[in-house]
Amino acid sequence: MSEFWPTELRVSKDRHRLTVSFDDGASFDLSAELLRVLSPSAEVQGHGPGQRVTVPGKRNVQIISVQPTGNYAVRIGFDDFHDTGIYTWTYLRELGEKGGELFMAYEQELADKGMSRDRAEKPR
């Protein structure tokens, strides 16, 4: 169970950002792209170590839904039809605290694989 409890989740008007506020006063502005490419779904993370894939071409992805899942998480749906990621409060907090470095690592993975944030192609 998360030691921090979200007090608000707000999708921006343009649907490109999710703001998550917690009961300790911390608030994080997460891009839809970050949430999509680091989705906790098996489709992105795989089913075991070393199976995670890099998802290109999501610079302009939008959030189309945020659905509660129990009292511990939300399921976020995106306009590319991906909606299988269950984002726990702990994972949203981690993305808020470490999102910058995680996104830099993602951009390096794209570069290493000759992929782009702008060109959609099969994840690998």
C-alpha positions in Angstrom: 0.0 0.0 0.0 1.2 3.5 -0.8 2.4 5.7 2.0 1.1 8.7 0.1 -2.5 9.1 -0.9 -3.6 11.1 -4.0 -5.9 14.0 -3.3 -6.5 15.0 -6.9 -5.9 13.8 -10.4 -6.6 16.3 -13.1 -6.2 15.9 -16.9 -5.3 19.1 -18.8 -7.7 20.6 -21.3 -5.5 19.5 -24.2 -5.3 16.0 -22.7 -1.5 16.0 -22.9 -0.8 16.1 -19.1 -2.0 14.6 -15.9 -1.5 16.5 -12.6 -1.3 14.3 -9.5 -1.5 15.9 -6.1 -0.7 13.9 -2.9 -1.8 14.4 0.7 1.8 15.4 1.8 1.5 18.5 -0.5 3.6 17.1 -3.4 2.2 17.6 -6.9 3.5 16.3 -10.1 2.7 17.3 -13.7 3.1 14.1 -15.8 3.1 14.2 -19.6 0.7 11.8 -21.4 3.8 10.7 -23.4 5.7 9.7 -20.3 2.7 7.9 -18.9 2.2 6.0 -22.1 5.8 4.9 -22.9 6.4 3.9 -19.3 3.0 2.2 -18.9 3.1 -0.5 -16.2 1.2 -2.9 -18.6 2.6 -6.3 -19.6 2.4 -5.0 -23.2 5.1 -2.5 -22.4 6.9 -4.1 -19.4 6.7 -7.7 -20.6 6.1 -10.6 -18.3 9.6 -10.9 -16.8 13.1 -9.4 -16.6 14.5 -8.1 -19.8 11.2 -8.2 -21.7 10.4 -4.4 -21.6 10.0 -2.8 -25.0 10.6 0.7 -26.2 7.5 2.4 -27.5 8.2 5.0 -30.2 6.0 7.7 -31.8 4.0 8.9 -28.8 5.0 12.6 -28.6 1.4 13.7 -29.2 -0.5 10.9 -27.5 -3.5 12.1 -25.5 -5.2 10.8 -22.3 -8.8 9.9 -23.0 -9.8 8.3 -19.7 -8.8 7.8 -16.1 -10.7 5.1 -14.3 -10.4 4.2 -10.6 -9.1 0.6 -10.0 -10.0 -0.4 -6.5 -8.6 2.1 -4.0 -5.0 1.7 -5.0 -4.7 2.8 -8.6 -6.1 4.1 -11.9 -6.3 2.7 -15.4 -5.3 5.3 -17.9 -6.6 5.1 -21.5 -4.9 6.8 -24.4 -6.0 7.8 -27.8 -3.8 5.1 -29.4 -6.2 2.6 -27.8 -3.7 1.5 -25.1 -5.6 1.1 -21.9 -4.2 -1.9 -20.0 -1.8 -0.1 -17.7 -2.8 0.0 -14.0 -1.0 3.0 -12.4 -0.7 2.5 -8.6 -0.4 5.6 -6.4 3.2 4.4 -5.7 4.0 4.2 -9.4 2.5 7.6 -10.1 4.6 9.1 -7.3 7.7 7.4 -8.7 7.0 8.8 -12.1 6.6 12.3 -10.5 9.8 12.0 -8.5 12.0 10.3 -11.1 10.2 11.2 -14.4 12.9 13.4 -15.7 15.6 10.8 -15.5 13.3 8.0 -16.6 12.3 10.1 -19.7 16.0 10.8 -20.5 16.7 7.1 -20.3 13.7 6.5 -22.6 15.0 9.0 -25.2 18.4 7.3 -25.1 16.7 3.9 -25.7 15.0 5.5 -28.7 18.3 6.8 -30.1 20.1 3.5 -29.5 17.4 1.7 -31.5 17.1 4.3 -34.2 13.6 5.2 -33.2 11.8 8.5 -32.8 9.3 10.2 -30.5 7.5 11.3 -33.7 7.4 8.2 -35.9 5.1 5.4 -34.9 6.4 1.9 -35.5 6.3 -1.4 -33.8 7.7 -1.3 -30.2 10.9 -3.3 -29.7 
